[in-house]
Each structure stands twice: as C-alpha cells, then as structure tokens.
Amino acid sequence: MPLYKTIAVNAHTFVSIWKVEESFETLSEAIVLTPNCQTRVTGMKSDIHRRGFMAVRHLLQASGYTDHDLYYDDFGKPYLTDGKHISITHSFEFAGIIISDAPVGIDIEKQREKIQTIAHKFVGSEQETILSHTTDTDRIRALTILWGAKEALYKSFATAGISFQQHIHIQPFELNMPFLCGTVHYNEQIEHYDITFMEFENFTCVYALPYAF
C-alpha cells in the first residue's frame, strides 16, 4: 500500500498522498464504488487516469471514508457526507486529498518544460516573481508552484466565472520558502488564503486553507 505521505496540517486538516504503482485491477480490489463513480471510471480511456481515480478511493479509505461518503455539487466540487470539506487531485503517478473543517484546495503537478509555453494564460500580477527566477529549472519550479497555488484556490473558492489571471493573485514568493499567501477577489467577495507547497520526485504539491484557519 504505497501511502506516500501524510501531513497533519493542523488539528482539523489532513493531507494524504498516494504513489500510484499498482495496476487498475489491484487498486480496484476491496473498493466499492457508487454506480455513478463506477460509470465514470469505466468510461475513462486513460489507464493512468483510471488508476489515479482508484488511488483517491484508497486515500478515502485510509482516512476512514468510502466512495459512498463522497458527493459533488453542481459545480463539481466534492464534499463528504459528515460535513467535512475535501479536495482531490491526481497527476500521473501521484494522487492526493486534503480533508478539513474549512473549505480547502489541493493540487499536484508534474514539473514540465511546457508550462513555460502556457504561462501567459495564468500569470497575472505575479510576472515579476516569475522573472526573478533566472534559470529554466527555477522558472519551471516557480511556474508549477504558481499554477498549483491558483488551482488550489480555484478548487477552494469553487465559483463559476473565476479567472486565474484576473481574480486569483499570489503574493511574491521564494523557492526556499514553502509558504505563500494568496487572494481570490471576485465581484464583491475577497478571500485570503495560506498556501503551502512541497516538491518531490519532480512533482509539486500545493494546498491552501483560508487565512489563519
């Protein structure tokens, strides 16, 4: 059981990460899916997506839940039936969840060169921070952190119409400091977040909680 990492963020918030090494068939053992989720995973054409989907169910199980404890709202945001908040992510061979009493978000991304070619789609007020990292390697790391942070805030805020560039802003950060601050400013609503990132095996994991939670 490759439970890769668990983090007690605080007394009410926990992160779990799974390294997906098993086959889909092995991951399917001892997991009972809801009819809706069974239909979803059956319709997935990518094997790694199917395996990531099942790895998330193992993370739920390790946290004391089953697939039947998970449901989604009309926006596609997941919730747990006991009232806890949850966010889910999977990327290639890693999957992760964060469970908390407060709205939270998590994202795992593989560090890849191609993120530099799409940076113009999500970098807004953070341009100076990205340019301050002068090597390709550091820029890729910084851009991956930035994308993950914005994705985590997007998942937490979960409101249709939010733009990564216009509405989600990340304060300047350094690669050797794993803590960030971010803000979602949409219509008349402003939410502040504490953000943490970690890097492992050329992947970046970012998770976000409401400020001072």
ROMIVO-120548 format. One line per field, with one value per residue (C-alpha): residue number from 1; chain; y, x, z. Coordinates in steps of 0.05 Angstrom, whole numbers, plus 5000, padded with zeros to 4 digits. Layout:
n: NUM | ...
chain: A | ...
c2: Y | ...
c1: X | ...
c3: Z | ...
***
This chain:
n: 1 | 2 | 3 | 4 | 5 | 6 | 7 | 8 | 9 | 10 | 11 | 12 | 13 | 14 | 15 | 16 | 17 | 18 | 19 | 20 | 21 | 22 | 23 | 24 | 25 | 26 | 27 | 28 | 29 | 30 | 31 | 32 | 33 | 34 | 35 | 36 | 37 | 38 | 39 | 40 | 41 | 42 | 43 | 44 | 45 | 46 | 47 | 48 | 49 | 50 | 51 | 52 | 53 | 54 | 55 | 56 | 57 | 58 | 59 | 60 | 61 | 62 | 63 | 64 | 65 | 66 | 67 | 68 | 69 | 70 | 71 | 72 | 73 | 74 | 75 | 76 | 77 | 78 | 79 | 80 | 81 | 82 | 83 | 84 | 85 | 86 | 87 | 88 | 89 | 90 | 91 | 92 | 93 | 94 | 95 | 96 | 97 | 98 | 99 | 100 | 101 | 102 | 103 | 104 | 105 | 106 | 107 | 108 | 109 | 110 | 111 | 112 | 113 | 114 | 115 | 116 | 117 | 118 | 119 | 120 | 121 | 122 | 123 | 124 | 125 | 126 | 127 | 128 | 129 | 130 | 131 | 132 | 133 | 134 | 135 | 136 | 137 | 138 | 139 | 140 | 141 | 142 | 143 | 144 | 145 | 146 | 147 | 148 | 149 | 150 | 151 | 152 | 153 | 154 | 155 | 156 | 157 | 158 | 159 | 160 | 161 | 162 | 163 | 164 | 165 | 166 | 167 | 168 | 169 | 170 | 171 | 172 | 173 | 174 | 175 | 176 | 177 | 178 | 179 | 180 | 181 | 182 | 183 | 184 | 185 | 186 | 187 | 188 | 189 | 190 | 191 | 192 | 193 | 194 | 195 | 196 | 197 | 198 | 199 | 200 | 201 | 202 | 203 | 204 | 205 | 206 | 207 | 208 | 209 | 210 | 211 | 212 | 213
chain: A | A | A | A | A | A | A | A | A | A | A | A | A | A | A | A | A | A | A | A | A | A | A | A | A | A | A | A | A | A | A | A | A | A | A | A | A | A | A | A | A | A | A | A | A | A | A | A | A | A | A | A | A | A | A | A | A | A | A | A | A | A | A | A | A | A | A | A | A | A | A | A | A | A | A | A | A | A | A | A | A | A | A | A | A | A | A | A | A | A | A | A | A | A | A | A | A | A | A | A | A | A | A | A | A | A | A | A | A | A | A | A | A | A | A | A | A | A | A | A | A | A | A | A | A | A | A | A | A | A | A | A | A | A | A | A | A | A | A | A | A | A | A | A | A | A | A | A | A | A | A | A | A | A | A | A | A | A | A | A | A | A | A | A | A | A | A | A | A | A | A | A | A | A | A | A | A | A | A | A | A | A | A | A | A | A | A | A | A | A | A | A | A | A | A | A | A | A | A | A | A | A | A | A | A | A | A | A | A | A | A | A | A
c2: 5000 | 5060 | 5114 | 5162 | 5218 | 5241 | 5311 | 5336 | 5409 | 5427 | 5394 | 5398 | 5389 | 5329 | 5316 | 5246 | 5229 | 5162 | 5140 | 5101 | 5039 | 4986 | 4963 | 4986 | 4915 | 4914 | 4983 | 4960 | 4905 | 4918 | 4984 | 4990 | 5048 | 5084 | 5069 | 5140 | 5133 | 5063 | 5093 | 5149 | 5104 | 5054 | 5110 | 5134 | 5117 | 5134 | 5078 | 5128 | 5168 | 5105 | 5086 | 5156 | 5154 | 5089 | 5113 | 5171 | 5119 | 5084 | 5151 | 5160 | 5090 | 5105 | 5167 | 5128 | 5141 | 5103 | 5126 | 5128 | 5184 | 5228 | 5271 | 5330 | 5395 | 5425 | 5460 | 5393 | 5408 | 5346 | 5342 | 5290 | 5269 | 5284 | 5358 | 5357 | 5393 | 5354 | 5370 | 5318 | 5316 | 5266 | 5275 | 5218 | 5172 | 5213 | 5226 | 5267 | 5291 | 5344 | 5339 | 5396 | 5431 | 5492 | 5499 | 5476 | 5461 | 5417 | 5406 | 5361 | 5378 | 5346 | 5396 | 5401 | 5450 | 5461 | 5502 | 5559 | 5560 | 5567 | 5615 | 5674 | 5641 | 5643 | 5691 | 5759 | 5803 | 5751 | 5766 | 5799 | 5740 | 5692 | 5735 | 5739 | 5665 | 5667 | 5594 | 5550 | 5500 | 5552 | 5584 | 5517 | 5504 | 5574 | 5569 | 5500 | 5527 | 5586 | 5543 | 5495 | 5552 | 5582 | 5514 | 5501 | 5568 | 5557 | 5490 | 5520 | 5581 | 5539 | 5593 | 5594 | 5651 | 5657 | 5674 | 5651 | 5716 | 5766 | 5741 | 5697 | 5732 | 5701 | 5744 | 5744 | 5680 | 5646 | 5574 | 5561 | 5584 | 5535 | 5583 | 5631 | 5678 | 5685 | 5722 | 5709 | 5775 | 5761 | 5810 | 5840 | 5779 | 5776 | 5713 | 5707 | 5641 | 5610 | 5565 | 5512 | 5476 | 5416 | 5384 | 5310 | 5267 | 5324 | 5338 | 5397 | 5392 | 5455 | 5461 | 5521 | 5538 | 5601 | 5653 | 5639 | 5577
c1: 5000 | 5041 | 5013 | 5069 | 5059 | 5011 | 5011 | 4973 | 4968 | 4931 | 4881 | 4826 | 4863 | 4899 | 4935 | 4947 | 4987 | 4989 | 5042 | 5005 | 5046 | 4992 | 4951 | 4879 | 4857 | 4897 | 4872 | 4800 | 4804 | 4765 | 4738 | 4662 | 4644 | 4577 | 4541 | 4557 | 4632 | 4633 | 4604 | 4656 | 4717 | 4691 | 4686 | 4758 | 4803 | 4869 | 4897 | 4934 | 4870 | 4833 | 4888 | 4891 | 4816 | 4821 | 4881 | 4838 | 4788 | 4844 | 4863 | 4790 | 4791 | 4856 | 4821 | 4761 | 4714 | 4686 | 4665 | 4594 | 4614 | 4634 | 4587 | 4593 | 4555 | 4533 | 4600 | 4636 | 4664 | 4669 | 4642 | 4638 | 4572 | 4595 | 4603 | 4678 | 4708 | 4752 | 4794 | 4822 | 4879 | 4917 | 4974 | 5009 | 5035 | 5012 | 4944 | 4926 | 4869 | 4861 | 4805 | 4787 | 4733 | 4742 | 4739 | 4807 | 4842 | 4899 | 4936 | 4993 | 5030 | 5088 | 5145 | 5149 | 5182 | 5117 | 5089 | 5132 | 5093 | 5025 | 5048 | 5014 | 4947 | 4952 | 5008 | 4979 | 5005 | 5059 | 5100 | 5156 | 5162 | 5170 | 5221 | 5262 | 5279 | 5333 | 5347 | 5299 | 5296 | 5277 | 5226 | 5194 | 5191 | 5163 | 5111 | 5089 | 5082 | 5042 | 4996 | 4985 | 4970 | 4919 | 4888 | 4883 | 4849 | 4803 | 4781 | 4770 | 4731 | 4692 | 4652 | 4637 | 4669 | 4734 | 4796 | 4865 | 4894 | 4843 | 4814 | 4867 | 4931 | 4992 | 5040 | 5115 | 5149 | 5217 | 5231 | 5266 | 5205 | 5147 | 5094 | 5054 | 4996 | 4941 | 4876 | 4813 | 4778 | 4714 | 4656 | 4649 | 4678 | 4751 | 4781 | 4852 | 4889 | 4950 | 4985 | 5039 | 5079 | 5126 | 5167 | 5183 | 5206 | 5198 | 5126 | 5098 | 5041 | 5005 | 4949 | 4910 | 4869 | 4830 | 4875 | 4890 | 4846
c3: 5000 | 4975 | 5021 | 5002 | 5052 | 5106 | 5137 | 5197 | 5176 | 5240 | 5287 | 5235 | 5168 | 5139 | 5073 | 5045 | 4982 | 4945 | 4896 | 4842 | 4829 | 4826 | 4766 | 4759 | 4776 | 4841 | 4860 | 4848 | 4899 | 4963 | 4936 | 4927 | 4881 | 4876 | 4810 | 4786 | 4801 | 4770 | 4706 | 4708 | 4717 | 4665 | 4614 | 4625 | 4567 | 4601 | 4646 | 4689 | 4700 | 4720 | 4768 | 4797 | 4807 | 4846 | 4886 | 4911 | 4936 | 4974 | 5005 | 5026 | 5057 | 5094 | 5122 | 5147 | 5088 | 5029 | 4960 | 4985 | 5034 | 4975 | 4934 | 4886 | 4878 | 4812 | 4804 | 4810 | 4879 | 4923 | 4994 | 5049 | 5079 | 5150 | 5134 | 5124 | 5065 | 5016 | 4955 | 4907 | 4857 | 4815 | 4765 | 4731 | 4787 | 4846 | 4877 | 4938 | 4981 | 5035 | 5087 | 5133 | 5173 | 5126 | 5050 | 5023 | 4958 | 4935 | 4870 | 4847 | 4783 | 4747 | 4734 | 4659 | 4610 | 4572 | 4630 | 4604 | 4538 | 4573 | 4628 | 4593 | 4606 | 4682 | 4703 | 4721 | 4776 | 4791 | 4729 | 4768 | 4815 | 4757 | 4721 | 4785 | 4776 | 4723 | 4705 | 4665 | 4722 | 4774 | 4727 | 4715 | 4790 | 4804 | 4749 | 4774 | 4844 | 4818 | 4776 | 4834 | 4881 | 4834 | 4821 | 4896 | 4908 | 4849 | 4879 | 4947 | 4923 | 4872 | 4837 | 4763 | 4724 | 4762 | 4720 | 4742 | 4715 | 4736 | 4802 | 4835 | 4859 | 4893 | 4933 | 4915 | 4939 | 4942 | 4923 | 4990 | 5030 | 5025 | 5049 | 5005 | 5011 | 4960 | 4949 | 4909 | 4891 | 4853 | 4847 | 4917 | 4952 | 4977 | 5008 | 5035 | 5038 | 5070 | 5019 | 5027 | 4973 | 4973 | 4918 | 4909 | 4851 | 4801 | 4825 | 4863 | 4912 | 4935 | 4985 | 5010 | 5072 | 5090 | 5123 | 5196 | 5199
***
